[in-house]
Amino acid sequence: MSRPLPSFRYHPDPVATGAIAASGEVCACCGQARGWIYTLGLLSEQEVPGRICPWCIADGTAAERFDAEFVDAYGLDGVSFEVLQEVTRRTPSFSAWQDPHWLVHCHDAAAFIGEVGYTELTQHPEALDQLRTDLRMGGWHNAQHLEEFLRSLGHGASAMLFQCTICGHHLAYTDAT
């Protein structure tokens, strides 16, 4: 029986998001088969001879050994160096069509909740309103087309949902093929 998974402040359920999966695979960092493996890639100039276990991510061993990051620093403006290091070097990333990026709120990285469609997004109206604002600023000036696009989330396009670790506010960005 494997021990409980480590917790990740900024990615609280990496099993649900698919970043970590049950596996008998041996970790390329510690050489142990711990019952779980990180399913996504990492950013390193070194050749990594396999996948990494969640424990080697959480304690920073994999980042140190392979001079690697799991998350790109894009979007993490305004956070402390410690938070930047925790997100980029000790937090599992998530899968996205475009380059995944982390959102920030209350001067802290937000926690990645998961990929959602319109129905799930309506449960977090503050995130939906923020998406509307962001899309208008990005050039979506036709309100009808904007709402049609938002309603299509979950069908070829999706939203990446985050929650502020300080105040609980939800925020999101869109990702499409």
Summary of the structure (lengths in Angstrom):
residues: 177
radius of gyration: 17.2
end to end distance: 38.8
largest distance: 55.1
contacts: 544
relative contact order: 0.15
helix: 27%
strand: 19%
